[in-house]
Amino acid sequence: MADEKLNTQVPSQPNPDEIQKLVHREDVQKAIAESIKTEEDILLQPVPDRRKLPHVPDASQRRTHVDRRGYCENAASRQDYEQSKAKEDTGRRYIVDYPLKLNIKTSDGHRLDITGRVNNISGSGMLCEVASMYEPALQKADTISLSFTITPGSMPEGYEMKVKSLKAKWVRTVDRGEGEEPARCGLQFDELLAQYAHRSRQRYMISMASLFMFFISLFVMLLRAESVLYFEFNRTLYLYSILAATFLLTRYLFGAFYKPVPINPDFTPGVTVIIPCFNEEKWIKRTVLSCVNQDYPPEQLEVIVIDDCSNDNSWQAIEEIVEELRSEDTTGIADRIRCHKQPMNMGKREALAVGAELANKELLVFVDSDSFLDPFAIRNLVQPFQDENMGGVSGRTDVANTYTNNLTKMQSVRYYIAFRILKAAEGLFDAVTCLSGPLSCYRKDLVLKYSDAWLNQRFLGQKATFGDDRSMTNFILRHHRTTYQDTAICSTIVPNTYKVFLKQQMRWKRSWLRETFIAATFMWKKEPFMSLSFYMGLIVPILAPIIVIYNLIYIPLTHRVFPFTFLIGMFAMAMLMSFAQLLLKRSSIWLYGMWFCLYYEAVLLWQMPIAWVTFWKSTWGTRMTTADVTGLVKSLRKKDKKGGGES
């Protein structure tokens, strides 16, 4: 019977212990799985290093003042450091499986065309398989020309391309093979893949993108000039058009002038990385490993993992990775990584606050449990704190699962523009309005100072349970500076189904509404250009649904006029996003920026009115918090009652 399924009462303020019991019920588990069902993600597959922590500076090598990447720490040479980082990025190898064509030319003029397969590849070379009989010819070859195709998702964005006649030379034979077994040979490219890409196609892409961005910006300004001419006929409509165009174009302009704080290798303040975790058994090991495996003085870095009473196997996964790291303890990792399990599910804010209390260092880095840090992320992230008035810094978040499907490609373009353009524009004025959850850094004293107010925040009588990043940013930004560091990079897992994606976007809009109105009470005190841009950014999204209805429905129905100008303007803004992504990141997915803009106008825009009347909801939608489980159980019980008590 239905009442035998969910016969436990679920009060409006649920008992956490009761929720923990409910979540393990078979029918609830089935509903949970269905509500957060996702596809299998496509991720980059780096070649595993034999060491678990290859980027952690070795104590014995650091005593010589030169680490294994070859730069001198005492010289404090930014150029040397940047060169060493570029070399590290170029040499990073990825597991692939491409068909390969080789054209071999020997000194006596003989030519030989053979085929093989690429096993792994980096920006400077590859490991390939060829028939063992051809291995001697490779060794003796005068020139080797390679032709292969780098498939999307097998290397970082921007590398996907067809490679034709790339010159290379034999370096070594890893395995000669016997009989019909292939030989595995290492080949070094005569030029880096990045150089080849720029020479063969990227310079044309950059020129095209720059030209189109110029003409699109000019076209948008001309459209807005029309708004000025006809301003008297409809002041509200044309004022909105002018504000929207000014807001977007100035963000692109300010973003173009942004520059990250350069590396000072001698500036290495103490850092505590705090990872709040709830039901993230799939990714938490990779997250923890990326946070420990940092190019940063080991004695200046500690990691604290806070499990918020997960109801899956997250805690076991955390214990396993910590034990694995301690078993290879060469850098005092046992003293630098700690785990704490909350007695009950209390929420992300509480987990972060507990981590802040346990921290021993002066800077706190908050990292989401499904985000993975670049090995140089921490060193770059702390650089703006050389300014004593800096209160918080946001790193750049890329999408880890870009090539899973069209939705993740769309989000990848959006993330890049949101950080490299919009957040960079705010960083130009040291007034970033959201230090993003995947990777952000704060002064510990400020987090502790505002901790009580942050944990007990209420809005219109309702307790704030999400939007923790925007909320803490507001507390700090009110009296301190916040900025953006584009060179501090992490990658995160984004929703790969529209159902989960829409739930995430609704949650973000609710927190955006709450925190943006709070920020509006003090942003007028900031730099004038930043203040003006902020208030324009507040007005434009709120009025957007009304403007769209007016232009696409009211005008055509009442005046029999097709909204040609409005649609062209919208398309121009979409093109601007796409070409900016092409210019700056040079990725093949740039066209998905237009798809995002169209999807936003058709779907995401209409979440704003709903967010207005549902701001009090505390569900996350993308993972089963206590509030989500409570709502789900209530929904199941209602369905059972409507079913008349049938099984």
KERO-99350 format. One record per residue (C-alpha): residue in three letters; z negated, y, x negated. Coordinates in Angstrom, 2 decimals, padded with zeros to 5 digits. Each point is the difference from the previous one (the first is absolute). Layout:
N
kollum,w,v,u
ALA,Z,Y,X .
...
This chain:
647
kollum,w,v,u
MET,000.00,000.00,000.00 .
ALA,000.55,003.62,-001.05 .
ASP,-003.71,000.85,-000.03 .
GLU,-000.56,-002.85,-002.45 .
LYS,002.41,001.67,-002.43 .
LEU,-001.70,003.37,-000.29 .
ASN,-003.30,-000.36,001.79 .
THR,-001.82,002.25,-002.48 .
GLN,-000.63,003.51,001.25 .
VAL,001.55,002.73,-002.16 .
PRO,-002.06,003.20,000.40 .
SER,001.47,003.48,-000.52 .
GLN,-001.93,000.23,-003.29 .
PRO,000.44,-003.56,-001.33 .
ASN,-002.54,-001.85,-002.06 .
PRO,001.62,-000.70,-003.43 .
ASP,-001.47,-003.51,-000.09 .
GLU,001.50,-000.72,003.41 .
ILE,003.39,001.24,-001.17 .
GLN,-000.18,-002.27,-003.06 .
LYS,-000.50,-002.95,002.36 .
LEU,002.78,001.08,002.34 .
VAL,002.55,000.46,-002.75 .
HIS,-000.16,-003.70,-000.91 .
ARG,000.82,-001.23,003.49 .
GLU,003.31,-001.85,000.10 .
ASP,001.54,002.13,002.75 .
VAL,-001.11,003.24,-001.65 .
GLN,001.34,-001.16,-003.36 .
LYS,003.34,-000.78,001.63 .
ALA,000.15,003.45,001.60 .
ILE,-000.96,001.66,-003.29 .
ALA,002.76,-001.84,-001.87 .
GLU,002.54,001.03,002.62 .
SER,-001.09,003.66,-000.01 .
ILE,000.39,000.43,-003.77 .
LYS,002.88,-002.42,-000.54 .
THR,002.29,001.07,-002.85 .
GLU,003.00,-001.26,-001.93 .
GLU,-000.11,-001.43,-003.51 .
ASP,000.24,002.91,-002.43 .
ILE,002.49,000.28,-002.87 .
LEU,-001.73,001.26,-003.16 .
LEU,000.95,000.49,-003.61 .
GLN,-000.84,-003.03,-002.15 .
PRO,-001.05,001.11,-003.48 .
VAL,-000.05,-002.67,-002.71 .
PRO,-003.69,-000.94,-000.33 .
ASP,-001.65,000.95,-003.28 .
ARG,-001.93,-002.70,-001.84 .
ARG,-002.92,002.46,-000.03 .
LYS,-001.60,001.03,003.29 .
LEU,-000.66,003.52,-001.27 .
PRO,002.87,000.90,-002.33 .
HIS,-000.37,003.76,000.48 .
VAL,-003.71,000.30,-000.73 .
PRO,-000.34,001.53,-003.49 .
ASP,-001.47,-002.55,-002.39 .
ALA,-003.19,001.16,-001.70 .
SER,001.02,-001.21,-003.47 .
GLN,003.40,001.71,000.24 .
ARG,-001.51,003.20,001.34 .
ARG,-002.17,000.25,-003.11 .
THR,003.22,000.49,-001.98 .
HIS,000.85,002.93,002.34 .
VAL,003.38,-001.55,000.83 .
ASP,000.36,-002.32,002.97 .
ARG,002.57,-002.77,000.37 .
ARG,002.53,002.39,001.58 .
GLY,000.04,002.01,-003.22 .
TYR,-001.30,003.47,000.83 .
CYS,-002.77,001.69,-001.92 .
GLU,-002.92,000.92,002.26 .
ASN,-001.50,002.53,-002.40 .
ALA,003.30,001.87,-000.29 .
ALA,-000.23,000.87,003.71 .
SER,003.78,000.08,000.15 .
ARG,001.18,000.17,003.60 .
GLN,003.55,-000.71,-001.08 .
ASP,-001.01,-003.19,-001.83 .
TYR,-001.99,-001.16,003.00 .
GLU,002.84,000.64,002.44 .
GLN,002.41,-001.83,-002.29 .
SER,-002.32,-003.00,-000.22 .
LYS,-000.35,-000.09,003.80 .
ALA,003.78,000.21,000.44 .
LYS,000.40,-002.86,-002.48 .
GLU,-002.54,-002.06,001.93 .
ASP,001.78,000.60,003.31 .
THR,003.38,-000.84,-001.52 .
GLY,-001.29,-003.24,-001.50 .
ARG,-001.61,-001.28,003.19 .
ARG,001.76,-003.26,000.91 .
TYR,000.71,-001.38,003.45 .
ILE,000.71,-003.56,001.15 .
VAL,003.53,-000.13,001.44 .
ASP,002.84,-002.45,000.61 .
TYR,003.42,001.62,-000.41 .
PRO,003.36,-001.62,-000.79 .
LEU,001.22,001.31,-003.34 .
LYS,003.40,000.34,-001.67 .
LEU,000.16,000.30,-003.79 .
ASN,003.01,001.02,-002.06 .
ILE,-000.56,-000.97,-003.63 .
LYS,002.08,001.41,-002.86 .
THR,-000.37,-001.34,-003.56 .
SER,000.89,001.68,-003.28 .
ASP,003.15,-002.12,-000.36 .
GLY,001.38,001.38,003.26 .
HIS,-000.74,-002.98,002.25 .
ARG,-001.09,000.69,003.58 .
LEU,-002.02,-002.25,002.24 .
ASP,-000.83,000.48,003.69 .
ILE,-003.02,-001.96,001.22 .
THR,-002.42,000.11,002.91 .
GLY,-003.76,-000.30,000.20 .
ARG,-003.03,001.21,001.91 .
VAL,-002.52,002.76,-000.59 .
ASN,-003.62,-001.26,000.04 .
ASN,-001.81,003.28,-000.56 .
ILE,001.01,003.54,-000.79 .
SER,-001.40,003.33,-001.19 .
GLY,001.52,003.39,-000.57 .
SER,000.84,-000.96,-003.59 .
GLY,000.96,-003.68,000.07 .
MET,000.08,-003.34,001.76 .
LEU,-000.76,-003.69,-000.32 .
CYS,002.97,-002.07,001.16 .
GLU,001.09,-003.63,000.28 .
VAL,003.36,-001.19,-001.39 .
ALA,001.41,-003.43,-000.74 .
SER,-001.59,-001.18,-003.26 .
MET,003.44,-000.46,-001.64 .
TYR,000.56,003.78,000.14 .
GLU,-003.31,001.01,-001.60 .
PRO,001.43,000.01,-003.59 .
ALA,002.86,002.23,001.15 .
LEU,-002.50,002.51,001.39 .
GLN,-001.83,000.12,-003.33 .
LYS,003.19,000.66,-001.96 .
ALA,001.60,002.37,002.51 .
ASP,001.16,003.42,-001.17 .
THR,-000.24,001.39,003.51 .
ILE,-001.32,-001.40,003.26 .
SER,001.02,001.63,003.30 .
LEU,-002.12,-000.74,003.06 .
SER,000.90,000.27,003.69 .
PHE,-002.56,-000.62,002.77 .
THR,-001.42,001.55,003.15 .
ILE,-003.57,001.28,000.28 .
THR,-000.98,-000.79,003.58 .
PRO,-002.19,002.42,002.02 .
GLY,-003.70,-000.78,-000.34 .
SER,000.26,-002.01,-003.23 .
MET,-000.58,003.08,-002.20 .
PRO,-001.54,003.42,000.75 .
GLU,001.92,002.35,002.27 .
GLY,002.98,001.61,-001.68 .
TYR,001.03,-003.06,-002.02 .
GLU,001.89,-001.80,002.77 .
MET,003.66,000.05,-001.07 .
LYS,002.97,-001.98,-001.27 .
VAL,000.01,-000.16,-003.79 .
LYS,003.39,-000.46,-001.65 .
SER,000.70,-000.52,-003.70 .
LEU,-003.46,001.02,-001.21 .
LYS,-000.12,-000.60,-003.75 .
ALA,-002.83,-002.12,-001.40 .
LYS,-000.97,-002.04,-003.04 .
TRP,-001.76,-003.31,-000.51 .
VAL,-003.66,000.33,-001.01 .
ARG,-001.43,-003.50,000.08 .
THR,000.26,-003.40,001.61 .
VAL,-003.07,-000.96,002.00 .
ASP,001.15,-003.53,000.81 .
ARG,003.19,-001.60,-001.35 .
GLY,000.06,-002.77,002.59 .
GLU,001.19,-003.55,-000.47 .
GLY,003.05,-001.72,001.48 .
GLU,000.84,001.72,003.25 .
GLU,-003.19,002.08,-000.04 .
PRO,000.89,003.72,-000.33 .
ALA,-001.08,002.12,-002.95 .
ARG,-002.21,003.01,000.76 .
CYS,000.92,003.04,-002.09 .
GLY,-001.44,003.47,-000.30 .
LEU,002.54,002.84,000.00 .
GLN,-000.61,003.66,-000.77 .
PHE,002.13,002.67,001.67 .
ASP,001.74,002.54,-002.22 .
GLU,-001.07,002.70,002.47 .
LEU,-002.85,000.07,002.48 .
LEU,000.81,-000.89,003.61 .
ALA,-001.20,003.47,001.01 .
GLN,002.50,001.54,-002.42 .
TYR,002.76,-002.28,001.27 .
ALA,-000.80,000.92,003.61 .
HIS,000.05,003.70,-000.80 .
ARG,003.29,-000.28,-001.90 .
SER,001.75,-002.18,002.56 .
ARG,-001.14,001.41,003.32 .
GLN,-003.21,002.02,000.09 .
ARG,001.43,003.19,-001.49 .
TYR,002.50,000.09,002.85 .
MET,-002.74,-000.77,002.52 .
ILE,-002.17,002.79,-001.40 .
SER,002.86,002.50,000.08 .
MET,000.92,-001.03,003.54 .
ALA,-003.61,000.15,001.22 .
SER,-000.58,003.43,-001.60 .
LEU,003.18,001.39,001.52 .
PHE,-000.73,-001.36,003.45 .
MET,-003.60,001.23,-000.07 .
PHE,001.21,003.50,-000.85 .
PHE,002.54,000.07,002.82 .
ILE,-002.38,-001.59,002.51 .
SER,-002.70,002.57,-000.82 .
LEU,002.56,002.79,000.32 .
PHE,001.20,-001.42,003.30 .
VAL,-003.56,-000.20,001.38 .
MET,-000.60,003.62,-001.01 .
LEU,003.19,001.04,001.78 .
LEU,-001.14,-001.81,003.14 .
ARG,-003.30,001.83,-000.17 .
ALA,001.84,003.28,-000.48 .
GLU,001.49,-000.73,003.41 .
SER,-003.55,-000.36,001.32 .
VAL,-000.81,003.48,-001.29 .
LEU,003.11,001.48,001.66 .
TYR,-000.83,-001.58,003.36 .
PHE,-003.76,000.42,-000.32 .
GLU,-000.26,002.43,002.91 .
PHE,001.50,-002.51,002.44 .
ASN,-002.66,-002.70,-000.52 .
ARG,-002.76,001.07,-002.33 .
THR,-002.07,-003.18,000.19 .
LEU,002.88,-002.37,-000.70 .
TYR,001.55,001.99,-002.82 .
LEU,-003.38,000.80,-001.57 .
TYR,-000.70,-003.73,-000.13 .
SER,003.42,-000.62,-001.59 .
ILE,-000.69,002.61,-002.67 .
LEU,-003.49,-001.37,-000.69 .
ALA,001.18,-003.61,-000.24 .
ALA,002.85,000.82,-002.38 .
THR,-002.18,002.28,-002.13 .
PHE,-002.75,-002.60,-000.22 .
LEU,002.32,-002.82,-001.12 .
LEU,002.18,002.02,-002.37 .
THR,-002.99,001.62,-001.74 .
ARG,-001.64,-003.40,-000.44 .
TYR,003.11,-001.23,-001.78 .
LEU,000.09,003.21,-002.06 .
PHE,-003.67,-000.19,-000.99 .
GLY,000.36,-003.72,-000.73 .
ALA,002.85,000.78,-002.39 .
PHE,-002.28,002.26,-002.07 .
TYR,-002.83,-002.55,-000.18 .
LYS,-000.91,-001.55,-003.36 .
PRO,-002.75,-002.58,-000.63 .
VAL,-002.80,000.72,-002.45 .
PRO,001.10,-001.42,-003.37 .
ILE,-001.96,-002.71,-001.79 .
ASN,-002.78,000.98,-002.36 .
PRO,-000.78,-003.37,-001.66 .
ASP,-003.45,001.25,-001.06 .
PHE,-001.05,000.78,003.58 .
THR,-001.51,-003.24,001.34 .
PRO,-002.96,000.76,002.29 .
GLY,-002.03,-002.83,001.50 .
VAL,001.67,-001.52,003.10 .
THR,-001.30,-002.35,002.67 .
VAL,002.70,-001.67,002.10 .
ILE,-001.26,-000.87,003.50 .
ILE,001.95,-002.53,002.07 .
PRO,-001.11,-000.35,003.65 .
CYS,001.18,-003.32,001.39 .
PHE,000.19,-001.39,003.52 .
ASN,002.09,-003.08,000.85 .
GLU,002.33,000.36,-002.97 .
GLU,-000.10,-003.47,-001.56 .
LYS,003.76,000.05,-000.59 .
TRP,000.06,003.05,-002.30 .
ILE,-003.52,000.66,-001.27 .
LYS,000.37,-002.05,-003.22 .
ARG,003.08,001.94,-001.02 .
THR,-001.70,003.29,000.83 .
VAL,-003.10,-000.75,-002.06 .
LEU,002.06,-001.19,-002.96 .
SER,002.15,003.15,000.04 .
CYS,-003.10,002.21,000.02 .
VAL,-001.57,-001.76,-002.99 .
ASN,003.25,-000.34,-001.97 .
GLN,000.21,003.69,-000.88 .
ASP,001.04,001.80,-003.16 .
TYR,-003.38,001.71,-000.20 .
PRO,-003.05,-000.30,-002.29 .
PRO,-001.89,-003.04,001.38 .
GLU,-003.42,001.60,-000.40 .
GLN,001.14,002.91,002.17 .
LEU,001.23,-002.11,002.94 .
GLU,-001.86,-002.12,002.53 .
VAL,001.14,-001.67,003.24 .
ILE,-002.09,-000.55,003.12 .
VAL,001.32,-002.14,002.87 .
ILE,-001.71,000.46,003.38 .
ASP,000.70,-002.71,002.57 .
ASP,-000.68,001.36,003.50 .
CYS,-001.11,-003.36,001.40 .
SER,003.52,-001.41,000.27 .
ASN,000.50,-002.87,002.44 .
ASP,002.72,-001.65,-002.10 .
ASN,-000.15,-001.29,-003.60 .
SER,000.02,003.41,-001.69 .
TRP,-003.48,-000.41,-001.52 .
GLN,000.91,-003.36,-001.54 .
ALA,003.20,001.54,-001.42 .
ILE,-002.02,002.86,-001.51 .
GLU,-002.45,-002.42,-001.63 .
GLU,002.88,-002.09,-001.36 .
ILE,001.82,002.88,-001.70 .
VAL,-003.22,001.37,-001.45 .
GLU,-000.84,-003.42,-001.42 .
GLU,003.51,-000.34,-001.44 .
LEU,-000.30,003.36,-001.72 .
ARG,-003.44,-000.77,-001.38 .
SER,001.25,-003.30,-001.41 .
GLU,002.39,001.99,-002.22 .
ASP,-002.59,002.62,-000.87 .
THR,001.24,001.84,-003.10 .
THR,-000.73,003.57,001.11 .
GLY,-003.46,-000.27,001.57 .
ILE,001.42,-000.57,003.46 .
ALA,-003.22,-001.65,001.17 .
ASP,-001.72,003.37,-000.28 .
ARG,002.90,001.96,001.52 .
ILE,000.70,-001.75,003.30 .
ARG,-002.45,-000.45,002.86 .
CYS,000.22,-001.35,003.55 .
HIS,-002.02,000.90,003.04 .
LYS,000.14,-001.53,003.47 .
GLN,-001.05,002.06,003.01 .
PRO,-002.50,-001.75,002.30 .
MET,002.23,000.79,002.99 .
ASN,003.33,001.68,000.69 .
MET,-000.85,003.70,-000.23 .
GLY,003.39,001.62,-000.65 .
LYS,002.00,001.29,-002.94 .
ARG,-001.96,003.24,-000.39 .
GLU,-003.29,-001.84,-000.34 .
ALA,001.54,-002.37,-002.56 .
LEU,001.28,002.92,-002.08 .
ALA,-003.35,001.79,000.28 .
VAL,-001.84,-003.11,-001.22 .
GLY,002.40,-000.23,-002.94 .
ALA,-000.65,003.66,-000.84 .
GLU,-003.75,-000.64,-000.06 .
LEU,000.46,-002.99,-002.33 .
ALA,002.40,001.83,-002.36 .
ASN,-001.11,000.90,-003.52 .
LYS,002.89,002.30,-000.96 .
GLU,000.72,003.66,000.77 .
LEU,003.36,-000.55,001.71 .
LEU,000.65,-002.28,002.98 .
VAL,003.42,-001.55,000.64 .
PHE,000.52,-001.38,003.51 .
VAL,002.62,-002.77,000.24 .
ASP,001.07,-001.82,003.17 .
SER,-000.31,-003.78,-000.10 .
ASP,003.76,-000.50,000.47 .
SER,001.06,002.47,-002.69 .
PHE,000.89,-000.80,-003.61 .
LEU,-000.44,002.45,-002.88 .
ASP,002.50,000.64,-002.75 .
PRO,-001.65,-000.79,-003.38 .
PHE,000.06,003.73,-000.88 .
ALA,-001.19,001.26,003.40 .
ILE,-003.63,000.79,-000.88 .
ARG,000.85,001.80,-003.25 .
ASN,002.43,002.24,001.86 .
LEU,-002.17,000.45,003.08 .
VAL,-002.95,001.54,-001.86 .
GLN,001.99,002.65,-001.91 .
PRO,-000.34,002.82,002.61 .
PHE,-003.81,-000.24,-000.34 .
GLN,000.30,001.90,-003.26 .
ASP,-000.25,002.91,002.46 .
GLU,-003.71,000.24,000.81 .
ASN,000.73,001.30,003.50 .
MET,002.07,-003.05,000.93 .
GLY,-001.70,-002.03,002.71 .
GLY,002.54,-002.74,000.79 .
VAL,003.39,-001.36,-001.01 .
SER,002.52,-002.16,001.85 .
GLY,002.32,-002.37,-001.81 .
ARG,003.48,-001.01,001.14 .
THR,000.40,-002.98,002.32 .
ASP,003.19,-002.01,-000.07 .
VAL,000.85,-002.86,002.37 .
ALA,-000.50,-003.42,-001.59 .
ASN,001.94,-001.97,002.62 .
THR,002.98,002.38,000.27 .
TYR,002.69,-002.66,000.34 .
THR,-001.66,-002.19,002.65 .
ASN,002.07,001.46,002.86 .
ASN,001.48,003.23,001.37 .
LEU,-003.39,001.25,001.20 .
THR,-001.57,-000.23,-003.47 .
LYS,003.06,001.67,-001.57 .
MET,-000.38,002.85,002.47 .
GLN,-003.67,000.36,-000.87 .
SER,000.78,-000.09,-003.72 .
VAL,002.18,003.12,000.27 .
ARG,-002.58,001.70,002.20 .
TYR,-002.87,-000.77,-002.41 .
TYR,001.92,001.34,-002.97 .
ILE,000.91,003.29,001.71 .
ALA,-003.51,000.36,001.46 .
PHE,-001.52,-000.22,-003.48 .
ARG,002.61,001.35,-002.41 .
ILE,001.05,002.92,002.24 .
LEU,-002.61,000.78,002.65 .
LYS,-003.16,-000.88,-001.91 .
ALA,001.43,001.41,-003.25 .
ALA,000.64,003.30,001.81 .
GLU,-003.68,000.14,000.96 .
GLY,-000.96,-001.01,-003.54 .
LEU,001.84,003.03,-001.34 .
PHE,-002.73,002.11,001.65 .
ASP,-002.90,-002.41,-000.75 .
ALA,-000.52,-000.54,003.73 .
VAL,001.04,-003.55,000.90 .
THR,-001.15,-000.60,003.57 .
CYS,-000.22,-003.81,-000.23 .
LEU,-001.12,-001.91,-003.08 .
SER,001.58,-003.27,001.04 .
GLY,-001.95,-003.22,000.43 .
PRO,002.16,-002.27,-002.21 .
LEU,-000.86,002.03,-003.13 .
SER,-002.18,003.08,-000.25 .
CYS,-002.69,001.30,-002.36 .
TYR,-003.07,002.15,000.71 .
ARG,-002.91,001.47,-001.87 .
LYS,-002.96,-002.27,000.70 .
ASP,-002.44,002.88,000.48 .
LEU,002.17,001.41,002.81 .
VAL,000.37,-003.35,001.78 .
LEU,-003.78,-000.48,-000.05 .
LYS,-000.54,003.59,001.13 .
TYR,002.16,-000.44,003.10 .
SER,-000.73,-003.68,000.59 .
ASP,-002.44,000.41,002.91 .
ALA,002.22,002.45,001.86 .
TRP,003.02,-002.24,-000.65 .
LEU,-001.72,-003.15,001.29 .
ASN,-001.35,001.73,003.09 .
GLN,003.08,002.06,000.85 .
ARG,000.65,000.49,003.68 .
PHE,002.89,001.74,001.75 .
LEU,-000.38,001.22,003.59 .
GLY,-003.00,-002.30,000.31 .
GLN,001.79,-003.11,-001.32 .
LYS,-000.87,-001.69,-003.31 .
ALA,002.85,000.15,-002.52 .
THR,000.75,-003.54,-001.19 .
PHE,003.30,000.45,-001.85 .
GLY,001.82,002.79,-001.80 .
ASP,-002.60,-000.29,-002.76 .
ASP,002.42,001.33,-002.64 .
ARG,000.90,003.17,001.93 .
SER,-003.62,000.49,000.98 .
MET,-001.38,-000.17,-003.56 .
THR,002.88,002.21,-001.16 .
ASN,-001.05,002.66,002.51 .
PHE,-003.61,-000.04,-001.21 .
ILE,001.13,000.50,-003.59 .
LEU,002.95,002.34,000.60 .
ARG,-002.20,002.47,001.87 .
HIS,-001.63,001.15,-003.27 .
HIS,001.98,-001.68,-002.79 .
ARG,003.53,-000.71,-001.17 .
THR,001.97,-003.13,000.77 .
THR,003.32,-000.95,-001.57 .
TYR,002.66,-002.66,-000.38 .
GLN,000.88,-001.97,-003.15 .
ASP,003.47,-001.51,000.32 .
THR,-000.34,-002.07,-003.19 .
ALA,-003.00,-001.93,001.38 .
ILE,001.81,-002.72,001.91 .
CYS,-001.08,-002.84,002.24 .
SER,001.98,-002.16,002.42 .
THR,-001.23,-001.09,003.40 .
ILE,000.91,-002.53,002.68 .
VAL,001.37,001.71,003.10 .
PRO,000.42,-001.52,003.49 .
ASN,003.16,-002.10,000.29 .
THR,000.05,-000.35,003.79 .
TYR,000.46,002.84,002.47 .
LYS,-003.01,-001.07,002.04 .
VAL,-002.43,000.39,-002.89 .
PHE,001.82,003.07,-001.33 .
LEU,-000.32,001.86,003.31 .
LYS,-003.72,-000.78,000.16 .
GLN,-000.45,001.37,-003.52 .
GLN,001.95,003.16,000.84 .
MET,-002.07,000.60,003.12 .
ARG,-003.21,-000.27,-002.03 .
TRP,001.35,002.43,-002.57 .
LYS,000.98,002.53,002.67 .
ARG,-003.45,-000.11,001.55 .
SER,-001.66,000.67,-003.34 .
TRP,002.63,002.65,-000.86 .
LEU,-000.76,001.90,003.21 .
ARG,-003.75,-000.09,-000.59 .
GLU,-000.01,000.90,-003.68 .
THR,002.81,002.57,000.13 .
PHE,-001.87,002.01,002.62 .
ILE,-003.10,-000.17,-002.18 .
ALA,001.98,001.14,-003.05 .
ALA,001.44,002.87,002.04 .
THR,-003.46,001.59,000.04 .
PHE,000.08,000.68,-003.75 .
MET,003.57,-000.30,-001.30 .
TRP,000.55,003.72,000.60 .
LYS,-002.23,000.59,-003.04 .
LYS,002.42,-001.80,-002.31 .
GLU,003.06,001.39,-001.83 .
PRO,002.14,001.99,002.53 .
PHE,003.18,-002.09,-000.38 .
MET,-002.01,-003.21,000.39 .
SER,-001.87,001.35,003.02 .
LEU,003.18,001.10,001.74 .
SER,001.68,-003.35,-000.72 .
PHE,-003.05,-001.89,001.30 .
TYR,-000.13,001.83,003.34 .
MET,003.75,-000.43,000.47 .
GLY,-000.51,-003.72,-000.70 .
LEU,-002.68,-000.06,002.71 .
ILE,002.12,001.69,002.67 .
VAL,003.32,-001.79,-000.57 .
PRO,-001.06,-003.65,000.71 .
ILE,-002.13,000.94,003.00 .
LEU,002.77,001.94,001.72 .
ALA,002.78,-002.39,-001.06 .
PRO,-000.10,-002.24,003.14 .
ILE,000.32,003.05,002.26 .
ILE,002.89,001.42,-002.02 .
VAL,001.86,-003.32,000.03 .
ILE,-000.39,-000.36,003.77 .
TYR,001.16,003.59,000.48 .
ASN,003.10,-000.39,-002.20 .
LEU,001.06,-003.54,000.87 .
ILE,-000.92,-000.17,003.69 .
TYR,-000.70,003.41,001.58 .
ILE,002.91,001.98,-001.53 .
PRO,002.69,-002.65,000.70 .
LEU,-001.21,-000.53,003.60 .
THR,-000.50,003.62,000.99 .
HIS,002.71,001.81,-002.00 .
ARG,002.54,-002.81,-000.44 .
VAL,000.05,000.67,-003.76 .
PHE,000.14,-002.80,-002.53 .
PRO,-002.75,000.53,-002.66 .
PHE,002.50,-000.15,-002.86 .
THR,-001.77,002.54,-002.24 .
PHE,-003.40,-001.66,000.41 .
LEU,001.37,-003.46,-000.85 .
ILE,001.89,001.31,-003.01 .
GLY,-003.14,001.71,-001.28 .
MET,-002.02,-003.19,000.44 .
PHE,002.67,-002.01,-001.82 .
ALA,000.05,002.57,-002.83 .
MET,-003.76,-000.36,-000.49 .
ALA,000.40,-003.79,-000.10 .
MET,002.73,000.31,-002.62 .
LEU,-002.23,002.29,-002.06 .
MET,-002.67,-002.70,-000.20 .
SER,002.50,-002.69,-000.94 .
PHE,001.72,002.02,-002.72 .
ALA,-003.33,001.09,-001.46 .
GLN,-000.94,-003.67,-000.36 .
LEU,003.38,-000.76,-001.57 .
LEU,-000.33,002.90,-002.44 .
LEU,-003.55,-000.73,-001.12 .
LYS,-000.28,-003.78,000.21 .
ARG,003.67,-001.05,-000.14 .
SER,-000.57,-002.98,002.25 .
SER,002.60,-001.76,002.13 .
ILE,-002.20,000.30,003.12 .
TRP,000.36,003.79,000.27 .
LEU,001.90,-000.24,003.29 .
TYR,-003.11,-001.38,001.69 .
GLY,-001.44,003.51,-000.15 .
MET,002.42,000.96,002.77 .
TRP,-001.03,-003.08,001.97 .
PHE,-003.66,001.01,-000.32 .
CYS,000.69,003.51,001.32 .
LEU,001.92,-001.35,002.98 .
TYR,-002.68,-002.60,000.69 .
TYR,-002.64,002.70,-000.23 .
GLU,001.75,002.15,002.60 .
ALA,000.63,-002.95,002.32 .
VAL,-003.35,-001.83,-000.29 .
LEU,-002.70,001.36,-002.31 .
LEU,000.18,003.54,001.35 .
TRP,-001.24,-001.16,003.40 .
GLN,-003.17,-001.45,-001.47 .
MET,-001.32,003.53,-000.49 .
PRO,-000.67,000.70,003.72 .
ILE,-001.65,-003.43,000.30 .
ALA,-002.16,000.74,-003.06 .
TRP,-001.21,003.17,001.71 .
VAL,-001.58,-001.93,002.85 .
THR,-001.13,-003.09,-001.98 .
PHE,-001.48,001.61,-003.12 .
TRP,-003.35,-001.70,000.76 .
LYS,001.34,-003.53,-000.50 .
SER,-001.40,-001.74,-003.09 .
THR,002.36,-002.96,-000.35 .
TRP,002.10,-000.36,-003.16 .
GLY,002.73,-002.26,001.35 .
THR,001.09,-001.22,-003.43 .
ARG,-003.09,-002.12,-000.66 .
MET,-002.77,-001.43,002.15 .
THR,-002.97,002.32,-000.35 .
THR,-003.01,-000.36,002.30 .
ALA,001.54,002.52,002.40 .
ASP,003.30,-001.91,000.04 .
VAL,-001.69,-003.33,000.68 .
THR,-002.12,001.54,002.75 .
GLY,003.07,001.51,001.66 .
LEU,001.92,-003.26,-000.32 .
VAL,-002.81,-002.07,001.53 .
LYS,-000.32,002.42,002.90 .
SER,003.75,-000.20,000.55 .
LEU,-000.11,-003.81,000.03 .
ARG,-002.86,-000.02,002.48 .
LYS,001.90,002.35,002.32 .
LYS,003.03,-002.29,-000.13 .
ASP,-002.21,-002.98,000.81 .
LYS,-001.44,001.79,003.04 .
LYS,003.46,000.97,001.24 .
GLY,001.04,-003.60,-000.36 .
GLY,-002.52,-000.91,002.64 .
GLY,-002.22,-002.01,-002.30 .
GLU,002.63,-002.59,-000.84 .
SER,000.06,-001.64,-003.41 .
